[in-house]
Amino acid sequence: MSDVVIERLEDRLLTLTMNRPENRNALNPALCEGLVAAATRAAANVDAHAVLLTGAGPAFCVGGDVKAMASGEGRQLSPDDRAWSLRGWMETSRLLHDMRKPTVAGINGAAAGAGLSLALACDLRIAARSAKITTAFARVALSSDFGGTYFLTRLVGSARARELYFTSPVLTADDALRLGLVNEVVDDAEFAGAARAYALKLAHGPRVTLGYIKHNINMAETASLEACFDNEAINHVRSGGTADHREAAAAFVEKRQPVFRGA
């Protein structure tokens, strides 16, 4: 665990908190490296049935540290070396997208640039009503990173993604909800508890089966129909062999709520 990423595992839910509140959780090398390490541990942690990513202080993450960019920090490296470093840091987005467990972005405040990309890499997003959301890159004459163009295009389609990247409007949480960028908006006073409850419900779901569902949906983004059918059939049979499926079937017959164990 690093000081810039706080990791808390409680009641099957792993919360990862970006912890540079004085800089609105802007991404510097330490935070980028801390996020990769934390996401790697999260993916491998069988006790973490779901992951909640959020930010300390008033912001979720405002993207790259523009003040450091303006100072020329990192420019002593060659373009190839800088690209290699950036690509390594972007693994956080891939891990959030690929890990076989639900990931939730708790957007407690501003989410911009790479910060928005990290939120979009998660399976689901819940936002505080006062949150402001923007792609931001064009405003600082940069293209995109952390997978933002990949995830945004799949969420809202190519035409809308082009609009949001080319013009960089600042969206309210309610705007983002209407566009399908977030799944739920909660009043600020209730946000912390609501975001945890939202993710905790997933953490107490059928862990193995949710992993299979996520795998099916991820494959549907790029694979052929036949490959998706094959994968669905295999994962459906595998999930049918879990203890959680047997518990769900018994609970249905007995007219009660199932108690999943994640096995």
Backbone torsions as a table, in degrees:
resi	resn	phi	psi	omega
1	MET	NA	138.6	176.8
2	SER	-112.5	162.8	179.5
3	ASP	-66.3	-26.5	-175.1
4	VAL	-85.7	-12.1	173.0
5	VAL	-132.1	115.7	178.9
6	ILE	-93.7	126.9	-179.5
7	GLU	-112.1	125.2	178.5
8	ARG	-134.5	118.4	177.0
9	LEU	-105.5	117.8	-179.1
10	GLU	-148.4	125.7	175.6
11	ASP	57.9	45.0	177.2
12	ARG	73.6	-3.1	-179.8
13	LEU	-105.8	124.7	176.0
14	LEU	-99.1	117.8	177.9
15	THR	-102.1	125.4	175.6
16	LEU	-109.0	119.8	-177.1
17	THR	-115.3	117.8	173.7
18	MET	-69.1	127.6	-166.0
19	ASN	-124.8	64.6	168.2
20	ARG	-129.6	59.2	-172.4
21	PRO	-60.2	-31.0	-178.8
22	GLU	-67.5	-19.7	177.6
23	ASN	-113.9	20.0	-178.8
24	ARG	55.2	34.4	178.1
25	ASN	58.2	33.8	174.5
26	ALA	-61.4	144.9	-175.1
27	LEU	-83.8	111.8	170.4
28	ASN	-111.3	174.5	-178.0
29	PRO	-54.9	-40.5	-178.3
30	ALA	-63.5	-43.8	179.7
31	LEU	-68.9	-40.7	178.4
32	CYS	-60.6	-45.5	179.8
33	GLU	-67.7	-37.5	177.8
34	GLY	-64.3	-37.8	179.2
35	LEU	-67.8	-41.6	177.6
36	VAL	-60.3	-46.3	-179.1
37	ALA	-63.5	-43.7	-178.5
38	ALA	-67.0	-41.6	179.5
39	ALA	-67.4	-35.0	176.4
40	THR	-63.3	-44.8	177.3
41	ARG	-64.0	-40.6	-178.8
42	ALA	-61.2	-42.8	-178.3
43	ALA	-62.4	-33.6	-175.8
44	ALA	-92.4	-8.4	-173.5
45	ASN	-84.8	107.4	-177.7
46	VAL	-71.3	-16.9	178.1
47	ASP	-82.2	-15.2	177.7
48	ALA	-94.3	106.6	-177.1
49	HIS	-89.1	-16.1	174.9
50	ALA	-154.4	158.9	-177.3
51	VAL	-126.7	131.7	175.0
52	LEU	-113.6	120.2	177.6
53	LEU	-104.3	127.1	179.9
54	THR	-147.9	-177.5	-178.2
55	GLY	-123.7	149.2	175.1
56	ALA	-81.1	148.1	177.7
57	GLY	79.0	-154.7	-171.5
58	PRO	-84.5	-5.0	-177.0
59	ALA	-123.6	152.5	169.6
60	PHE	-75.9	-67.8	174.8
61	CYS	-169.6	125.9	-176.0
62	VAL	-92.4	13.4	177.6
63	GLY	90.9	-153.8	-177.8
64	GLY	-64.5	154.9	-179.3
65	ASP	-77.7	93.5	-174.4
66	VAL	-64.3	-33.1	177.5
67	LYS	-62.0	-40.3	177.1
68	ALA	-66.9	-37.7	177.1
69	MET	-61.3	-44.4	-177.8
70	ALA	-64.4	-29.5	-179.8
71	SER	-78.9	-8.2	-179.6
72	GLY	87.1	11.0	-178.6
73	GLU	-59.6	130.7	177.3
74	GLY	90.2	-9.9	-175.6
75	ARG	-75.6	-6.4	175.9
76	GLN	-71.6	-17.0	177.2
77	LEU	-82.6	154.9	176.6
78	SER	-70.9	157.9	176.5
79	PRO	-54.6	-39.6	179.3
80	ASP	-64.1	-42.1	-180.0
81	ASP	-67.2	-39.0	177.8
82	ARG	-65.5	-40.6	177.9
83	ALA	-64.7	-38.6	179.3
84	TRP	-64.8	-43.1	178.1
85	SER	-63.3	-45.6	-179.5
86	LEU	-61.0	-43.8	-179.1
87	ARG	-60.9	-37.5	177.3
88	GLY	-65.0	-40.4	179.2
89	TRP	-67.6	-31.3	-179.0
90	MET	-68.1	-10.2	176.8
91	GLU	-57.8	-25.5	177.1
92	THR	-56.2	-44.7	179.6
93	SER	-63.4	-42.8	179.3
94	ARG	-62.8	-42.4	-179.8
95	LEU	-64.3	-42.9	178.0
96	LEU	-61.2	-38.3	-179.1
97	HIS	-74.6	-38.3	-170.1
98	ASP	-95.6	-25.9	-172.9
99	MET	-57.8	143.3	-173.1
100	ARG	-81.5	55.4	174.9
101	LYS	-161.2	153.7	-179.2
102	PRO	-66.1	139.4	174.8
103	THR	-121.1	137.0	-176.8
104	VAL	-126.8	132.8	172.2
105	ALA	-95.7	121.0	174.1
106	GLY	-95.2	94.2	-172.6
107	ILE	-84.4	89.0	-174.3
108	ASN	-80.0	-13.7	-179.1
109	GLY	-165.0	-149.9	-175.6
110	ALA	-56.9	134.9	173.0
111	ALA	-129.4	112.4	-174.0
112	ALA	-137.3	152.1	174.8
113	GLY	54.7	-128.3	179.7
114	ALA	-64.1	-25.1	175.0
115	GLY	-63.7	-42.8	174.7
116	LEU	-64.4	-39.8	178.4
117	SER	-57.8	-42.7	178.2
118	LEU	-61.8	-41.7	178.4
119	ALA	-64.5	-40.5	-179.4
120	LEU	-69.0	-25.6	178.3
121	ALA	-69.6	-22.4	178.8
122	CYS	-74.5	160.4	-179.3
123	ASP	-69.5	-37.0	-175.3
124	LEU	-139.9	156.9	-178.3
125	ARG	-137.7	131.8	173.2
126	ILE	-121.8	134.0	-172.3
127	ALA	-123.8	143.9	168.9
128	ALA	-71.0	146.0	-174.1
129	ARG	-60.7	-30.4	-178.5
130	SER	-84.2	-2.3	-176.9
131	ALA	-62.7	144.0	174.4
132	LYS	-116.5	136.5	-171.1
133	ILE	-130.3	129.8	-179.6
134	THR	-156.0	148.4	175.4
135	THR	-69.4	-39.6	169.5
136	ALA	72.2	-24.9	-169.1
137	PHE	-58.1	-46.3	-176.4
138	ALA	-61.1	-28.2	-178.8
139	ARG	-66.8	-25.2	178.1
140	VAL	-113.8	20.9	175.4
141	ALA	56.7	44.3	173.0
142	LEU	-124.9	160.2	-175.3
143	SER	-86.1	-77.2	178.0
144	SER	-176.7	159.1	175.5
145	ASP	-155.4	-179.6	-179.7
146	PHE	57.4	26.1	173.0
147	GLY	79.0	11.9	-174.7
148	GLY	-58.4	-43.5	-178.7
149	THR	-67.0	-35.2	177.7
150	TYR	-63.6	-52.9	-174.6
151	PHE	-70.2	-41.5	-176.9
152	LEU	-66.6	-40.7	179.2
153	THR	-60.4	-39.6	-179.9
154	ARG	-74.3	-25.2	178.8
155	LEU	-81.0	-42.5	-171.0
156	VAL	-121.9	-2.0	-178.9
157	GLY	91.7	160.9	-174.0
158	SER	-63.6	-44.6	-175.9
159	ALA	-63.3	-45.6	-179.4
160	ARG	-68.9	-38.5	178.5
161	ALA	-61.7	-40.3	177.5
162	ARG	-61.7	-44.0	178.6
163	GLU	-59.2	-47.2	-176.0
164	LEU	-68.8	-31.3	177.8
165	TYR	-82.2	-41.1	-177.7
166	PHE	-68.6	-40.6	-172.2
167	THR	-103.2	-15.1	176.6
168	SER	48.7	51.3	176.3
169	PRO	-66.8	152.2	174.3
170	VAL	-93.3	114.3	-176.0
171	LEU	-95.3	142.2	167.8
172	THR	-77.5	167.8	177.1
173	ALA	-60.4	-38.7	179.4
174	ASP	-68.2	-36.1	173.2
175	ASP	-59.2	-46.8	-178.4
176	ALA	-62.9	-36.0	177.5
177	LEU	-64.8	-43.7	-179.9
178	ARG	-63.8	-33.6	-179.8
179	LEU	-81.8	-10.5	-177.8
180	GLY	86.4	13.6	178.2
181	LEU	-77.0	-30.3	176.7
182	VAL	-124.8	157.6	-176.7
183	ASN	-95.5	-24.5	-177.7
184	GLU	-156.9	145.8	175.6
185	VAL	-120.4	135.4	-175.8
186	VAL	-129.7	142.2	176.0
187	ASP	-57.2	145.2	-173.5
188	ASP	-54.0	-43.0	-175.5
189	ALA	-63.8	-24.4	-177.3
190	GLU	-103.0	-1.7	-166.1
191	PHE	-62.4	-50.8	-174.1
192	ALA	-56.6	-48.1	179.5
193	GLY	-67.8	-38.4	-178.5
194	ALA	-68.7	-40.5	179.5
195	ALA	-64.5	-42.4	178.3
196	ARG	-64.5	-43.6	179.9
197	ALA	-63.1	-39.1	179.0
198	TYR	-59.8	-48.0	-179.4
199	ALA	-74.1	-34.0	-177.9
200	LEU	-64.9	-34.4	177.5
201	LYS	-59.9	-39.4	176.8
202	LEU	-69.4	-38.9	-179.9
203	ALA	-63.0	-25.5	179.5
204	HIS	-99.0	11.9	175.6
205	GLY	-84.9	-174.3	179.1
206	PRO	-75.8	92.7	-169.1
207	ARG	-51.6	-51.0	-175.4
208	VAL	-64.4	-44.7	-179.3
209	THR	-64.8	-41.4	177.2
210	LEU	-61.0	-34.7	175.5
211	GLY	-63.7	-40.6	176.7
212	TYR	-66.3	-41.8	178.2
213	ILE	-60.0	-45.0	179.4
214	LYS	-62.0	-40.8	178.6
215	HIS	-62.0	-42.7	177.9
216	ASN	-59.4	-47.2	-176.7
217	ILE	-67.9	-41.1	177.6
218	ASN	-60.2	-42.2	179.4
219	MET	-64.8	-35.2	-179.0
220	ALA	-62.9	-18.3	179.9
221	GLU	-69.5	-27.1	-172.0
222	THR	-135.3	-20.6	-171.2
223	ALA	-86.8	166.4	176.5
224	SER	-72.7	163.5	177.4
225	LEU	-59.2	-43.2	-179.1
226	GLU	-63.0	-43.1	179.0
227	ALA	-64.0	-39.0	178.0
228	CYS	-65.8	-40.6	177.0
229	PHE	-60.8	-45.5	179.9
230	ASP	-60.4	-44.6	-178.4
231	ASN	-66.2	-41.7	177.7
232	GLU	-59.9	-44.3	-178.5
233	ALA	-61.4	-45.5	-179.4
234	ILE	-63.7	-48.0	-176.8
235	ASN	-68.8	-32.0	178.0
236	HIS	-65.0	-44.3	179.1
237	VAL	-66.7	-40.9	179.1
238	ARG	-63.1	-44.5	179.9
239	SER	-66.5	-30.1	177.2
240	GLY	-66.7	-16.6	178.2
241	GLY	-93.6	5.1	-177.4
242	THR	-85.8	156.6	175.3
243	ALA	-64.3	-32.5	179.2
244	ASP	-65.1	-36.8	176.4
245	HIS	-64.7	-43.0	179.4
246	ARG	-62.8	-39.4	177.8
247	GLU	-65.5	-41.6	-179.7
248	ALA	-64.6	-40.4	179.2
249	ALA	-65.1	-42.9	179.3
250	ALA	-64.6	-41.2	179.6
251	ALA	-64.2	-36.2	177.8
252	PHE	-62.7	-45.8	-179.7
253	VAL	-65.5	-38.7	-176.6
254	GLU	-86.7	1.8	178.8
255	LYS	54.8	53.4	177.3
256	ARG	-139.8	169.5	176.7
257	GLN	-78.5	135.4	177.4
258	PRO	-71.5	150.8	174.2
259	VAL	-114.6	103.3	-175.9
260	PHE	-84.3	144.2	179.6
261	ARG	-110.2	-7.6	179.8
262	GLY	80.3	30.5	-179.3
263	ALA	-138.7	NA	NA
